[in-house]
Amino acid sequence: MKWLFTYFKPLRTRIMVGTSIKIIGTLSELMIPFLLSYILENVIVTNNVANILFFGALMAVCAVVACLGNIIANRMAAKTTMIFSTQMRKELFANTLALSARNTDRFTIPSLESRITSDTYNVQNFVGMMQRMGIRAPILLIGGTIITMLMDRKLALVMIATLPFIFIVVYSISRLGVPLYSKVQQSVDGMVRIVREDAQGIRVIKALSKIDYENARYDKANMTLRKNETKVGVIMGVVNPVMTLLMNIGIVGVIAVSAYFVNQGSSSVTTVIAFMQYFTLISMAMMSISRMFVMYTKCAASAKRISEVMECTSELKTVRDDGQGDPSVHISFEDVSFSYLGKKDNLKSISFTLKKGERLGIIGATGSGKSTVLNLLMRFYDVNSGMIRINGKDIRSYTKEELSSMFGVVFQNDFVYADSIEENIRFGREISTENIIEAAKIAQAHDFITSFSDGYAHSVSTGGTNLSGGQRQRVLISRAIANNPEILIFDDSSSALDYKTDANLRRALSEHFPSTTVITVAQRVSSVKGCDLILVIEDGVIIGSGKHEYLMENCQQYKEISNSQMGGEFID
C-alpha cells in the first residue's frame, strides 16, 4: 500500500495541523481522570473553595479542549479524506481508460467498475478512520498505560497482562481477513457483471419474458456474495466479543487486586476510581484499534486490487521505425498474424495495401476476424507477426496521440451518452456548430435531428434509448466524420439503415471525403460493393480479394452472400 502515501504529500500541511490538534485534544482527555484523582485525594480535604474551583475549572477546560480538538480534527480529517479519495478515484479512472485492450480483457469491465466504486470506498473509509482513531487510540492506550504505571504499578501490571492476548487475537484474525475480503470483492465483480449485462439488455429481457431467468442468475451471484460475506463476517465478528471478554477479565482482575490493596492500606479509593476511568479509556482505545484492524483487512484487499490497475503498464511500446516502408502507400498489412489468447491464430497471414482516398470493404461471417483487422490497425493490440504501416511508417512508431488523431471510428457496439445530440457529435472536441451540422447532413442525420422541437439541443437518454437504431447510428457516423479524419472506419455501422439511406450516405462520403481512406466492415454486400478493394475473410484468412465484379466471378463465398441478399442485383 506504499502507493497510497503519494496522495498524502500534497496534503501533509493539513494532515500535520489536524494531527497536532488531535494530539492536543487527546492529551487533554487523558488529563481529566488524573485531575479528578488529584482533586479527590489532595484538594477536597483542604476545604479550600478557591482551589476546588480552580481545579474544577481546569477539568472543565480540559474537557472543552478535548471536545473541540476532536471536533476540529475530525472535520479536517473528513476534508482530507474527501480530497484524497477524489484524487485517487480520478487517477484510477484515468488509468482504467488508459489500459490497453489486452489488459482490459484481463481485468474485465465489471471488475474494473467495482474497483473504482466499492474498493475505493473501502480505502477511503480506512484512511478516514486512521485520521480519526489512528492518532487518538494509540495516545489513549500508551498515555493511559504510562499514567497508570506512575499512579500504581501493581494495578497497572494486572491491566497490561491482558494486552498481549488482545494483540494476538487481533493480529491472527486480521491475517485471515485479507484473503477473505479479496474473495468478497471478486463476488462483487460477478454481481456487477450481471447487473451491467441486464441493464444493457433490459428490453430484450422483457421482450423474451426472461425476467425470472435473470432474477435466478442474479440470485445465484447474490447468494455467492452472501456466502463469502457471511464467512468473513463470522470470522471478523470474533474480534470484538473476544476483546470485550479479555478486557472484562482485566477489569475484574483490577477490581479484585485493587480491593485487596485498598483493604491492606497500600492503595486508595481515589486511585482506584481514576484507575477505572483510565482502564475505560484504554478499553475504548483497544476497541478502536480492533475496528481499525477490521477496516485494514478490507482496505488491504481493496488497495491490492486498486494497485494492480494503478501499476499496470501497457505492453504497447513505441518503437523506432525501420524506414523500409513506402510513403506513397497509405495503409499496408504485411503478412499479419494475430491471436488473442496465444493459442489459435485469429488472423493468419493478412496482406493488403491501400492508397490515400481508396475504399476498403471487409466482409465475412460473424467471428471470421473482420473487427480484429480494425483492432490491429488502431493498435488496440500488437500483431504477433508481420507489420502494419500507415504512410509507410510502422504504426508502433507513432505515439498514441498521433495514431488516434488519424481515425474517425464508428464501432459495431458504439455508445451515446446522456447529453444533447450536438454534444454527442462534438464528443468533447473543439468542433464548431457549423461543422457539426455539416457532418450530420453528410451522415443523413440532419433531417431527423431538425424534426425535434429543440433540434441539435435534443437530449439523448443514456444509451440512446430514445432514438431508433438507425438514428443512433447516424449520430455516431456524424461524430466520426465531424473532425475530418484521415482514416474513416465503419464497423458494421450501417446495419440499421435502410438501403436508400445507406446508398445516400456512401454517395455523400465519396463527394465530401475524396482524400479520406474509408474502411467498411459490413454484413451487407451493398455496403461494400463500390469499394476499391473488398476482402472476404473466413476463419481469419483472406479467401478472396478484389473489386465486386472480380469477386462475383472468382469467389464462390462472396457470390453466395451477394445472391442470398439481393439475388445478385443491387439498387443504388
N, C-alpha and C positions, 0 to 999 in steps of 0.2 A: 504493500500500500504506500510505498515511498512517493509515487507519483501524486498522491493527494496533497503532499506538502507544497508542491509547486503552486497550488492555488492559494496558499496562505501567505505567500511572500508579499503580494500587494496589500494584504490586509493586516500585516504584522503590527502596525501602529495601533489600529483599532483593537486588535487582539491583546496587545500589551496593556493598553489602557483598561480594557474590560477585565483582564486578569488581575490587574492591580486593585481595581475596585472590588472585585470578588474576594480577593485575599483580605482586604481591609474589613469587609463585611463579615467574613467567616471568622477572622480573629476576634472581632467584636463579639460575635456569638459565643465563642469559646470562653470569653471572659465572664459571662453572666453567671454561670454556676460557681465560679471561683469567688466572685464578688458576693454572691449570696452566702456562701460558706463563711467568708470573712466577716460579713455583717452579723450573722447569727452567732458567730463564735467570739468576735472581738469588739463589735461596735454596740450591739444592743445592751450588753452587760454594763456599759459605761453610763447608760441613761442620758447620753449627750444627744439632745434632739438635733443640734446642728450637724453633728457627724452622721447621724442616721439619715437626715435629709440629703446630705452631700453624697453619701454612698448610694442612697436610693436613686438620686438624680443621675449618678454615674451609671448605675444599672440601666436606667431608662435611656440614657444617651447611647449606651452600647446596643440596646435593643433597637433603637431607631436607626443607628448607623448600620446594624446588621440587616434590618429590613430594607432600607433604602439602597444599601450596597448591592444586595441580591436582586432587587427590582431593576436597578440601573444596569447592572452587569448582565442580567438575563435579557433585557431589551437589546443591549448591544450585541449579545451573543446571537439573538434571533436575527438581527440585521446582518451580522457577519455570515451566518449560515445561509441566509437567502442570497447574498452576493456570491458566496462560494458555490452554492448549488446551481444558481443561474448560469454561472460561467462554466461549471462542469457539464451541465446539460447542453449548453451551447456548443462546446468543443466536441462532446461525444456525438452530437447530431451532425456536426460538420465532418467528423471522422467517419461517421456512418455513410454519409453521402459520398465521401471520397474513396470508399472501399472499392477495390477492383471487383469486377463481376464474379470472378472466381472466389474471392473472399466473402462476398455477399452470399453466394451459393453455400459456402461452407458454414457461415453463421446461421443462415436462414432469416427471412424477414420477420417472422413472429418473434424469434429470439432477440433480434435487434430492437424490436419495439419494446419488449419487456425490459431490456437493459436500459433503454432511455427513460422508461417510466418507473417500474417498481424497484429496479436495482438502484437507480439514483436516489429514490426516496429512502431506501434503507441506509445508504451512505449519508444522506442529508440528516436523517434522524440521529445517527450516531455522532456526527460532527456537532450537532446542536446539543446533544446530551453531554458530550465531553466538555463543552464550554460551560454548561450549567453545573454539572455534577462532578466532572473530571477534575476540577480545581477544589471545589468545596469539600467533597468526600474525603480525599487524602489528607487535607488540612485538619478536618474534624477527627479523622482516625489517628493520625500521627500526633497532632497537637493535644487531643484528648488523652491519648496514652501517656505522653510526656508529663502533662499536668497531674494526672492521677498517680504516676510514679513518684512525682515530687510530693504529693499530698500523703499517700500511704502506699509504700512499695509492696507490702504484703497483699493488700486487696487488689492492687494493680496486676500483680503476677497471676492471681486467680482468674482475672478477666482476660489477660493476654494469653493464657493457656488454651483458650478456645479458638484463637485466631488462626493458628496453623491448620486446624481441621477445616475451618471455613474456606481458607485459600485452596486447600487440596480439593474440596468438593467443587468449588467454582472452576478451577483450572481443568479438572478432569472432565467435567461436563461440557465446558466450552470447547475442548478439543473434539468432542463428538459432534458438537453443533455445526461446525463449519461445513463438513461434507453433507450433512443432512439438509442444511439450508440451501446448499447448491442444488440438491435434488429437488427441493421445493420449487426453486426458481426454474428448473427445467420443466417441471409440471406446469408452471405458469406459462412457459413458452408454448406448450402444447395446447393449453386452453385458449391463449391469444390467437393461435393459428386457426382454430375452429371458429372463433368469433369473427376473425378477419375474413375468412372464407365465406361465412354465412352472411356477413354484412354486404359483401360484394355480390353475392348471388341470391339475395333475398327474393327477387322477383321470380327467378327460376324455381326456387324452393316452393314458393306459393303456387306458381303455375302448375307444378307437378305434384302438389299436395304432399310434400315431403317434410312438413313441419315436425311431425312426430319422429321421423327418422333423424332429423338434425338435432332434435331435443335429446334423443338417445345418444347421439355422438357426443354432444356437449356434456351430458350427464356422466358419460364414461370418463371424459377428461377431468370433469369436476370431481368425481369420486377418486380418481388417481391423485389429484391435488389434495383432496381431503385426507386421504390415507397418509400421504407424506407429511402434511401439516400436523396431523394427529400424532404421528410418530415423533416428530421433532418437538411438538408441544408437550408430550408426555415426558420426554427426556429432559427438556429445558425447564419443565414445570417442577422438577425435583429441587431446583436450586433454592428458591425462596423458602419452601417448607423446611428443608434441611438446615438452612441458615438460621431460620427462626428458632428451630429446635436447639441448635448449638448455642445461640445467643441466650435463649431462655435458661439453658443449663448453666451458662456463665452467670446469669443474673441470680439464679438460685444459689450457685456457689458463692457469689459475692455477698449475698444476704446472709447465708449461713456463717461464713467466715467473719463478716463484719459484726454479726450478733455476738459471736464468741469473743471478739476483740473488745467490743463495747462492754460486754459483761466483765471482761478482765481489766477494763480501765485503760487499755493500750490504744484505744481509738475513741473518737467522739461521735455523737449522733449527727452533728452538723457535717462532719467529714463524710459520713455515710450518705447523708442527703445529697451533698454535692457530687459524691461518687456515683450515685444512682443517676443523677442528671447527665453526668459525663458518659456513663455507660449507655444511656439512651441515645445521646448524640453519636457515640461510636457505633451503636447498633444501626442507627439510621444511615451512617456513612457506609457501613458494610452492606446494607440493603441496596444502597445506591450503587455501590461497586458491583454487586451481583447483577443488577439490572444493566449496568454498562457492559458486563461480560456477555450477557444475553444479546444485547444490541451489537456487540462487537462480532459475535459469531455471524449474525445476519450481514453486518457491514463487510466483514472479511470475504464472505461468499460472494456478495454483490460486487465488491471492489475488484475481486479477481475477474469476474465476468466483464466488468467495465474496462479494466486494464487490457484485456485481450483485444478489445476493439481499439482502444487508445494507442496501443503499442504495435498494432498490426501494420506491417509495411507492405506496400504493393510490390508484386512480382514484376510489374510493368516498368522496366527501367529504360531511360533514354540512352540510346547508343549512338555511336558515330556512323554516319552514312558511308557506305563503301564507295560511292562515287561512280558506280558502274551502270546506273540507270539511264534511261533515255528521257530527257526533259520534255520531249515532244509528245510523249505518251502520258495521258492524264492519270489513268488508273491501270495498274497491272498486277495480276496474280500470277506468280511464277511457281508452279508445281507445289501448291499449298496443300498441306495435310494437317488435320487437327483432330484432337479428341478431348472431350470434356472431362472424362474420368481417367484417361490414360490407359484404357483397356482396349477399346474398339474405336477405330477412326470414324469420326462423324463426317469428315470431309477427306477425300483421297485425291491427291494429285490434281487440284483445281488450277487451271491456267486460262487466262484470257487477258485481253488488253482493250482499253477504251481511250479514244482521243477526246479532247475537250469538246463538250457540247453534244457528244453522242448519247444515245439512249440504250440502256441495257435492261432487258426483261429477264426475270428468273422465274421459272415455272416448274412445278413438280408436286408430288403427293405430300400430304402432311407428314412432317418428320423426316423429309428427304434431305434437309440440310440447307434450305433456302435462307432462312434467317441467320444461320450460322455464318454464312458468307458475309452478311452485313455486320454481324458482331465482330468479325475479324477485321473488316475494313475500317470500322470505327475504333478498333483496338480496345474493345471490351475484354478481349482475350488475346494472347500472343499465339502465333502459329507454332505447331510442333516442328514443322519443317517447311522449307520453301521461303518465299519472300513476297511481301506486298509493298508496292510502291505507289506514291502519289506524286505527280510531277517529277518522276524519275528518282525520287528520294525514298529510302526505306522509311515506312511510317513510324518505326521505332525511334527515328532520329528527330521527329517532331516533338515539341513539348505538348503536354495535354491540352493547353490552351490553344496552341496553334492548330492542332488537329481538330479539336471540337468546333473551332470557328469556321471551318470549311463546310460543315454539314448543316443541312436542314432536313429534319427527320420526322416522319410520321410512322410510329410503330403500330404493330398489329393490335396490341392491347395498350394503347396510349391513354392518357388521362387528361381530364379538365378538372379545375378546382373551383371552389365556391367563390366566384367573383364575377365581374361583368364580362361580357363577350370580348370587349375591347382589351381588357387586361389579360384574358386568357390567350389572346392572339399576341399581345405585346410580350408577355411572359418575362417581365422584369427587365427587358432590354430597352435601349434608347431608340425607339422607333416612333416616328411621328404618326399622328392620327390619319393623315393623308395616305401614308404608306400602308397603314393597316387596312384602310378602306380599299385601296388598290389591290392588296393581297386577297381580300375577301371576294372581290369581283372576279379575280383570276380563278379562285377556288370555287366559284359558283355559289358562294355563301351570302353575298351582299343582299340578294332579293329576300331571302327568308329572314335575315337579320333586321332589315328595314321594315319588315312586316310587323315586328313587335312595336308596341306603342313607345317604348323607350329605346328602340334601336340598338346601337352598339353598347349602350349602358345597361342592357337587359341582363339581369342577374342569372347566373348559371348555378344550379344546385350542385352539391358535392357529387362528383362522378358524372355530372351532366345528365342526370336522370330526367330533367325537364326538357331535354332535347331528344329528337329522334336519332336513330343510329346514323342516318345519312347527314343530318345537320351537325352532329358531333364530329363526324369525320371531316366535314368541310371546314369547320372551325380549326381542327387540328392541321389540316392542309394549309389553311391561311397562316397559322403560326409558323409552319415550316418554311414558307416562301417569303414571309414578311421581311426577312433580313437579307434577301437577295444572296443566298448561299452559293458557294462554288460547286457543291455536290448536293443533289436532292435525292433523298431516299424515301421510297414509299413501300412499306412492308405490309402488303395486303390491306392498304388503307382506303381502298375504294369499293370494298366488298358490299357496303350498304348503299352504294349509289346505283341509281337506275342506269341503263345503258346510255341513254341520251345525255344525262348529266356527266357520266364518265367520259363520253366522247368529247363533250364540250370542254371538260377540264383538260384533257390531253391536248386538245387543239389550242387552248389558251396558254398552256405551259410552253408549247412549241413556239408560239408567237412572242411571248414575253421573256422567255429564258432561253434564247437560242444558243448562248455560250455556256449554259449550265449543264453539267453532266447529270443525267437522271437515271437512277436505278430503281426499277419497279419489281417488287416481288408480288406475284398475284396467283390466284387460283383460276382466273378467267383469261382465256386466250385473247379476248377482245381488249384487255388492258395492256397487253404486251405486243399485240400484232404489229404496231407501227414502229417498234424498236429497231435500232441499227444492228443489235446483236441480242439474240434470245438464247438463254442457257436452259436446257432441260436437265434437271437433276433428279437422280434416283439413288437412294441409299448412299448419299454423299459423293456420288460420282457423276460427272457430266456425261450424259448418254446422247446428247445432241446439242449442237450449237450452230447458229447462223440466223438468217432472216426468216420471216414467216413462210415465205414461198418455198425456200430451200427445205425447211423442216417438214413442211407438209408432204414433200416428196421423199425425204430421206430419213425421217424419224417417225417410226410407227407409233410410238407412245404419244408424241405431240399430236399427230394426226387423229388418234383416237380421242384425245382430250378435246380437240377442236370440234370434231364431228359430234361428240356427245353433248357439247354445249350449244352449238349453233347449227348443227347439221352441215358444217363445213362452210356456211355462208355468214358474212359479217355485215352488220349495218353500222356505218359511222354516223 
